[in-house]
Amino acid sequence: MPIARARWGAIALILAVLCPFAASAAEPSGCGAFEWPIDRERALLTAEPASLASGAELQALPATALALKLRPATDAALPAPPERAPAPDRYAGFVRIKQVAKAGTYTIALSSAGWIDVVQDGRTLKPTGFSGATDCDSVRKLVRYQLGAGEVLLQISGVTADTAHIAILSVD
């Protein structure tokens, strides 16, 4: 019996040591690790962003990146429940875009790790594509959505900092 426990203890120790390496190996690294070119998104995210407070309304899709000032997740008052509940020690926020002029596929780029929810016509949209990588200056995550013409609610949650830099670009 002591030998069996020792084996299980050794296996548990090996798994505890190797699991962090396996997780980091699965996470793509560097700007070349994204699934599609990120030149336009990166250009916007490295330029001077327009600063907005959470809850702001924009009349149309922004031509520049946004620096969205977030609130502690417990105080963010997101209009729709996020698909993934943020940890209480994280930040969250939202912006309403009153008019997407043209229906199509759009990429939402985020400069840091976080969760993106897009709500249109009262329903949370499912992404049509996703790509992320660590160790890329200014770009961490790209998520694609099929947007219809009209109003869009963009929510960001699960961010470790109180500001998220966001770029929204048409794929077409």
Long-range contacts (C-beta under 8 A, 24 or more apart in sequence): 27-132, 27-133, 27-134, 28-132, 28-133, 28-134, 29-133, 29-134, 29-135, 29-136, 30-133, 30-135, 30-136, 31-133, 31-136, 31-137, 31-139, 33-133, 33-136, 34-131, 34-132, 34-133, 34-136, 34-139, 34-142, 35-129, 35-131, 36-129, 36-131, 36-142, 38-109, 38-136, 38-139, 38-142, 40-169, 41-107, 41-109, 41-139, 41-142, 41-167, 41-169, 42-109, 42-136, 42-137, 42-138, 42-139, 44-109, 44-167, 44-169, 45-109, 45-111, 45-138, 45-139, 45-165, 45-167, 46-137, 46-138, 49-165, 52-95, 53-93, 54-92, 54-93, 54-94, 54-95, 55-93, 55-94, 55-95, 56-95, 56-96, 57-95, 57-96, 57-97, 57-98, 58-95, 58-96, 58-97, 58-98, 59-98, 59-99, 60-97, 60-98, 60-99, 60-100, 60-101, 61-97, 61-100, 61-101, 61-106, 61-168, 62-168, 65-165, 65-166, 65-167, 66-95, 66-165, 66-166, 66-167, 67-163, 67-164, 67-165, 68-93, 68-95, 68-156, 68-163, 68-164, 68-165, 68-166, 69-93, 69-162, 69-163, 70-156, 70-159, 70-161, 70-162, 70-163, 70-164, 71-162, 73-157, 73-158, 76-157, 78-155, 78-157, 79-119, 79-153, 79-155, 80-117, 80-119, 80-124, 80-153, 80-155, 82-115, 82-117, 82-155, 82-157, 82-158, 83-115, 83-117, 83-124, 84-115, 84-157, 84-158, 86-115, 86-157, 86-158, 87-158, 90-157, 90-158, 90-159, 90-160, 91-157, 91-159, 91-160, 91-161, 91-162, 91-164, 92-155, 92-156, 92-157, 92-158, 92-159, 93-155, 93-156, 93-157, 93-164, 94-153, 94-154, 94-155, 94-156, 95-153, 95-154, 96-151, 96-152, 96-153, 96-154, 97-151, 97-152, 97-153, 97-154, 97-168, 98-151, 99-149, 99-150, 99-151, 100-147, 100-148, 100-149, 100-150, 100-151, 100-152, 101-149, 102-149, 102-170, 103-146, 103-147, 103-148, 103-149, 104-146, 104-147, 104-170, 104-171, 104-172, 105-144, 105-145, 105-146, 105-147, 105-170, 105-171, 105-172, 106-144, 106-145, 106-147, 106-168, 106-169, 106-170, 106-171, 107-142, 107-143, 107-144, 107-167, 107-168, 107-169, 107-170, 107-171, 108-142, 108-143, 108-144, 108-145, 108-154, 108-166, 108-167, 108-168, 109-139, 109-141, 109-142, 109-166, 109-167, 109-168, 109-169, 110-139, 110-140, 110-141, 110-142, 110-143, 110-156, 110-164, 110-165, 110-166, 111-138, 111-139, 111-140, 111-164, 111-165, 111-166, 112-140, 112-141, 112-159, 112-160, 112-161, 112-164, 112-165, 113-140, 113-141, 113-158, 113-159, 113-160, 114-140, 114-141, 114-156, 114-157, 114-158, 114-159, 114-164, 115-156, 115-157, 115-158, 116-141, 116-143, 116-154, 116-155, 116-156, 117-153, 117-154, 117-155, 117-156, 117-157, 118-145, 118-147, 118-152, 118-153, 118-154, 118-155, 119-152, 119-153, 119-155, 120-147, 120-148, 120-150, 120-151, 120-152, 120-153, 121-148, 121-150, 138-165, 144-171
